[in-house]
Amino acid sequence: MADDIDAIIDEVDRLNDPKQRKNPLPSDALIARYEAATGFEFPEDYKKLLKNISNAFVGYVSPLTVNEEMGGVYGELSSAIEQG
């Protein structure tokens, strides 16, 4: 599956230049905080996606993101869990 994730990351980067993105990408420490707060252990592929392209915008598809505030914005993981 790692090859699939790498291909997805490459395609998203091709469609949305990483240098043009405004939001910071999460660190391993931030991802670990989310795992502890939610009780979920994220798959390695999802962590890789978060650390590489979670700040990208391509059409209408966007992953649930993580941020330092741990909430408060559309598409953020903790907010999505709270909303059910």
SULSULVEN-V976544 format. One record per residue. N is the residue number from 0. BURIAL is I if it has 9 or more other C-alpha atoms within 8 Angstrom, else O. Layout:
# SULSULVEN-V976544
{{N BURIAL} {N BURIAL}}
This chain:
# SULSULVEN-V976544
{{0 O} {1 O} {2 O} {3 O} {4 I} {5 O} {6 O} {7 O} {8 I} {9 O} {10 O} {11 I} {12 I} {13 O} {14 O} {15 I} {16 O} {17 O} {18 O} {19 O} {20 I} {21 O} {22 O} {23 O} {24 I} {25 I} {26 O} {27 O} {28 O} {29 I} {30 I} {31 O} {32 O} {33 I} {34 I} {35 O} {36 O} {37 O} {38 O} {39 O} {40 O} {41 O} {42 O} {43 O} {44 I} {45 O} {46 I} {47 I} {48 I} {49 I} {50 I} {51 I} {52 I} {53 I} {54 I} {55 I} {56 O} {57 I} {58 O} {59 O} {60 O} {61 I} {62 O} {63 I} {64 I} {65 I} {66 I} {67 O} {68 O} {69 I} {70 I} {71 O} {72 O} {73 O} {74 I} {75 I} {76 I} {77 I} {78 I} {79 I} {80 O} {81 O} {82 O} {83 O}}
